[in-house]
């Protein structure tokens, strides 16, 4: 099950609550591995209303209920670690501050969803100073520590979809002149240091990372993704991760992208390769049987089908995801999708 933002944590504390426990428990005996929705590693890491955090005791306690329920069903569950960087809004930030980013560059025509229940334009972020970066890396380490306390089997680093780590990777959003910007090696530095910090807490065998090399999501597409992602994969080989998780194409959109060779990128990596974006049973079976992918993550199909794998096995029809209930709200469109009889 792929990570899916659902905006249903407790308002005010961003702690998981009973309906979140029920939602994950419904899917835990069916999915081989659940990757949770993205969860902010600190208050500044938040970019949307009611997303869960993994930095406070209340949040850890809420997640512990989720992992206990998933494990009781025989499931495995990884937490996705998230810092949104510039994809936020002052009303979501401590003291109404500006969101932080590698460089003071606003994403073009991007909106976020704030706690009034409305969409808001994303503005200019504040560039992180060089001496603030170690604290953010330590926030990833602490969040990993918290995830272990909360009973997770592992963590996935969210380096995709135009959030902070991809903002450092991309020449479009990173125009720093210090050791975190400029050359490819410098733009990879933040991603690698975060990954090393996470591994130091939980071990490489329980650490995955998600990337989206060609996704225009949140306006962080690099001008030459091949130049960035092949060296990144080479570096990741040295770290012996549990897996690399790749969003192919535009997140939630077309899989086609001219001039980027995902098959070659896969061959570059020596470990387990997880793919995502628009997979159905046929495409997934081909990806695995051809030896291209080791794992396939399903997002919207799992959202709407708590027993997706069972439906695949039986060749059953699938429930349709209801877009109107994706982000925010209660149990409607969340824990009420029917199971097979
Ligand atoms: C949809 C809405 C809000 C956030 C991502 C975490 O794209 C997200 C996200 C998706 O990775």
Boltz pocket constraint, residues with backbone or C-beta under 6 A from the ligand:
constraints:
  - pocket:
      binder: B
      contacts: [[A, 5], [A, 38], [A, 48], [A, 160], [A, 161], [A, 217], [A, 251]]
      max_distance: 6.0
